[in-house]
Amino acid sequence: MVAYAIAEQIVHDPVKFDEYRKQVAPLIERFGGKYLNNGVTRVLDGKAWKPERVIIIEFPDKAALDGWYNSPEYQPMRKLRDECATVMVIGLEGR
């Protein structure tokens, strides 16, 4: 069953964040993940959530998502990400 990592991102330092994106993409691919969107966000209805940028990454299953997110290689990238952006990440299992 597929699993998704959904991240809301508010980027404070675009240059540093671009460095993060370049580093993280190959690691996501190594765990079988693929980006499903480009981050451009528009709210169609409602006022409760006002995201700037939302990323959806599909993984083959929950084990692959968890493997990527908890991998030793990703931990320094998370630190870099947190230095240049405010991020909330959730995991979601598909059908």
Secondary structure as GFF3:
##gff-version 3
##sequence-region A 1 95
A	DSSP	beta_strand	3	11	.	.	.	ID=ss1
A	DSSP	alpha_helix	14	30	.	.	.	ID=ss2
A	DSSP	beta_strand	34	35	.	.	.	ID=ss3
A	DSSP	beta_strand	53	59	.	.	.	ID=ss4
A	DSSP	alpha_helix	62	70	.	.	.	ID=ss5
A	DSSP	alpha_helix	74	84	.	.	.	ID=ss6
A	DSSP	beta_strand	85	93	.	.	.	ID=ss7
###
